[in-house]
Amino acid sequence: MQFEIDKAAFKEGIRVGAPTWFGVGAWGLVVGVAMIKAGLTLSQALGMTFVVFAGSAQLASLPLIAAHAPAWVIFATALVVNLRFVIFSAILAPHFSYLPWRTRAWLGFLTGDISVGLFLQRYPEFGEEKGKLAFLKALIFPNWAAWQIGSVIGILLGSQVPTSWGLGFAGTLAILCIMLPLILNRAALAGVVVASVVAILAAEFPYKLGLLLAVLLGMGTAMLWEEKLMPKSTASKEVA
C-alpha cells in the first residue's frame, strides 16, 4: 500500500517538475560558462558546481574572485545570498522531522528554490500525509541532474563561447523563467519588488554589496509582511 502511494507521488512529482528542467539546465549552463570566464580552472569550476550547487551564490561570488576580493567578503556574500535556504529549511522541517538527521542533511543539500516552491504548492499544510518524501525526491533529483548537466556543459564549452553572446542577459532570462512561478503570495511579491528596487539603486556598490543589501531587505520585507500584515488563514489560502 505504501509503495503504491509513494510510486504515485513520485510520478506526480516528475510531472510537476518536468516543465522546469530546461530552465534549470539553461541557468546551470550560464553559470558554468561564467565560472570559466571568471578565470577558474576546469577542476575548480567542476568542484564548485558539485560542492556548492547554488547558482545565485556562485554568480555573486565570481566577480569577487576575479577581483581578488578578501576571502571573508566572498564567503559573506555567498552566505547572505544563501540565507533564504534557512527559511526554506524552517518551512520544510515540520514535514520531515521524523527522518534521521543524515537523511535530512543530504535532502537539504539537494533541495533548491524551485523544488521548495513546487513542494509547498502541493503540500501547503504540515499535517501527516503519505507520499511527501517521494514527491520531494521526484522534484530534487531531476532538478539536481538538470543543473549539473547544464553546468558541466557550460564549463566544458566556456572557453569556446564569445563574450559578445550576452550570457548575462541569457542567464537573467533563465532565472526569471524559474523564479516567477515561485511567487506564491503577496508576501513573496513584496519581497521580490523590494529586492529588485534595492538591487537597481545599489548596483554601483563596491564588491557587489548592493546584492547583499537587496537580499536582506527583500527577505526582511517578505517575513514582515507574512508575520505582521497577512493573517495566517489568508497566507494559507494564497499558497494553496
C-alpha positions in Angstrom: 0.0 0.0 0.0 2.7 2.5 1.0 4.7 1.5 -2.1 1.8 2.3 -4.4 1.3 5.7 -2.7 4.9 6.6 -3.0 5.0 5.5 -6.6 2.0 7.6 -7.4 3.5 10.6 -5.5 6.8 10.2 -7.3 5.1 10.1 -10.7 3.2 13.3 -9.8 6.4 15.0 -8.7 8.1 14.1 -12.0 5.1 15.5 -13.9 5.0 18.7 -11.9 8.8 19.3 -12.0 9.4 18.4 -15.7 8.5 21.8 -17.1 11.3 23.4 -15.1 14.1 21.2 -16.1 15.0 23.1 -19.3 15.2 26.4 -17.4 17.3 24.9 -14.7 19.6 23.4 -17.2 19.9 26.7 -19.1 20.7 28.5 -15.8 23.3 25.9 -15.0 24.9 26.3 -18.4 25.1 30.1 -18.0 26.8 29.7 -14.5 29.2 27.1 -15.9 30.3 29.4 -18.7 30.6 32.3 -16.2 32.9 30.2 -13.9 35.3 29.7 -16.8 35.1 33.3 -17.9 35.9 34.4 -14.4 39.2 32.6 -14.6 38.5 29.3 -12.7 40.3 26.3 -13.9 38.4 23.2 -15.2 38.9 21.4 -11.9 38.0 24.4 -9.8 34.8 25.0 -11.8 33.7 21.4 -11.6 34.4 21.3 -7.9 32.4 24.5 -7.3 29.4 23.2 -9.2 29.3 19.9 -7.4 30.2 21.1 -3.9 28.5 24.5 -3.8 25.4 23.7 -6.0 23.9 27.2 -5.6 23.8 29.3 -8.8 23.0 32.6 -7.2 25.8 32.3 -4.7 28.2 31.2 -7.4 27.4 34.1 -9.7 27.6 36.6 -6.8 31.0 35.3 -5.7 32.6 35.0 -9.2 33.1 38.8 -9.7 34.7 39.0 -6.2 37.0 36.1 -7.0 38.0 37.7 -10.3 38.6 41.0 -8.5 40.8 39.2 -5.8 38.4 40.4 -3.1 39.2 39.3 0.5 38.1 35.8 1.3 35.8 36.9 4.0 33.9 39.2 1.6 33.5 36.2 -0.8 32.2 33.9 1.9 30.0 36.6 3.4 28.4 37.3 0.0 27.7 33.6 -0.6 26.4 33.2 2.9 23.9 36.1 2.7 22.7 35.1 -0.8 22.0 31.7 0.5 20.3 32.8 3.7 17.0 32.0 2.0 17.7 28.4 2.5 17.5 28.8 6.2 13.9 29.9 5.7 13.3 27.0 3.3 14.7 24.6 5.9 12.4 26.0 8.6 9.4 25.6 6.3 10.2 22.0 5.3 11.4 20.8 8.7 8.0 20.0 10.1 7.2 17.8 7.1 10.3 15.6 7.6 11.2 15.9 11.3 10.8 12.2 11.7 13.8 11.4 9.3 17.3 10.8 10.6 19.5 14.0 10.6 21.8 12.5 7.9 18.9 12.0 5.6 17.6 15.5 6.2 21.1 16.8 5.6 21.5 15.4 2.1 17.9 16.1 1.2 18.5 19.7 2.2 21.7 19.9 0.1 19.8 18.8 -3.0 16.7 20.9 -2.4 16.7 24.2 -4.4 14.4 27.1 -4.7 12.1 25.7 -7.3 11.7 22.4 -5.5 10.6 24.1 -2.3 8.1 26.2 -4.2 6.6 23.2 -6.1 6.5 21.2 -2.9 4.7 23.9 -1.0 2.1 24.2 -3.7 1.3 20.5 -3.4 1.7 20.3 0.4 0.9 23.7 2.0 0.0 22.2 5.4 2.1 20.4 7.9 -0.3 17.6 8.5 0.7 14.0 8.1 0.2 12.8 4.6 1.8 9.8 2.8 3.9 10.3 -0.3 5.5 13.6 0.8 9.0 12.2 0.7 8.6 10.5 -2.6 7.2 13.7 -4.1 10.1 15.8 -2.8 12.6 13.2 -4.2 10.9 13.4 -7.6 11.5 17.1 -7.6 15.0 17.4 -6.3 16.8 14.5 -8.1 15.9 15.6 -11.7 16.5 19.2 -10.7 20.0 18.4 -9.5 20.7 16.4 -12.6 19.4 19.1 -14.9 21.6 21.7 -13.1 24.7 19.6 -13.2 24.3 18.6 -16.8 23.9 22.2 -17.9 26.7 23.4 -15.7 29.2 20.8 -16.8 28.3 21.6 -20.5 28.8 25.3 -19.8 32.2 24.6 -18.1 33.5 22.4 -20.9 32.3 24.9 -23.6 33.2 28.0 -21.6 36.4 28.8 -23.3 34.7 28.5 -26.7 31.8 30.9 -26.1 32.4 34.5 -27.1 31.7 37.2 -24.5 29.6 39.0 -27.2 26.9 36.4 -26.9 25.5 38.3 -23.9 25.4 35.4 -21.5 24.5 37.7 -18.6 21.2 38.6 -20.3 20.5 34.9 -21.1 21.1 34.0 -17.5 18.7 36.7 -16.3 16.0 35.3 -18.6 16.7 31.7 -17.4 16.4 32.6 -13.7 13.3 34.7 -14.3 11.6 31.7 -16.0 12.4 29.6 -13.0 11.6 32.1 -10.2 8.5 33.8 -11.4 6.2 30.8 -10.8 7.5 30.7 -7.2 5.9 34.0 -6.2 3.2 32.2 -4.3 1.6 35.1 -2.4 1.6 38.8 -1.7 4.4 38.5 0.9 6.7 36.9 -1.7 5.8 39.5 -4.3 6.5 42.3 -1.8 9.9 40.8 -1.1 10.7 40.5 -4.8 9.7 44.1 -5.5 11.8 45.5 -2.6 14.8 43.3 -3.5 14.6 44.4 -7.2 14.4 48.1 -6.4 17.2 48.0 -3.9 19.4 45.9 -6.3 18.9 48.5 -9.0 19.6 51.5 -6.8 22.6 49.9 -5.2 24.1 48.5 -8.4 27.2 50.7 -8.1 28.1 49.5 -4.6 31.7 48.0 -4.4 32.2 44.2 -4.4 28.5 43.8 -5.5 27.5 44.5 -1.9 24.3 46.0 -3.2 23.2 42.5 -3.9 23.6 41.6 -0.3 21.6 44.6 0.8 18.8 43.7 -1.7 18.6 40.1 -0.5 18.5 41.1 3.2 15.8 43.8 2.7 13.8 41.6 0.3 13.8 38.7 2.8 13.0 41.1 5.7 10.1 42.6 3.8 8.6 39.2 2.9 8.9 38.0 6.5 7.5 41.2 8.0 4.6 41.1 5.5 3.8 37.5 6.3 4.1 37.9 10.1 2.5 41.3 10.6 0.3 42.2 7.7 -1.0 38.9 6.4 -3.4 36.8 8.6 -2.4 33.1 8.7 -5.6 31.9 7.1 -5.1 34.3 4.1 -1.5 33.2 3.7 -2.6 29.5 3.6 -5.3 30.2 1.0 -2.8 32.1 -1.2 -0.3 29.3 -1.1 -3.0 26.8 -1.9 
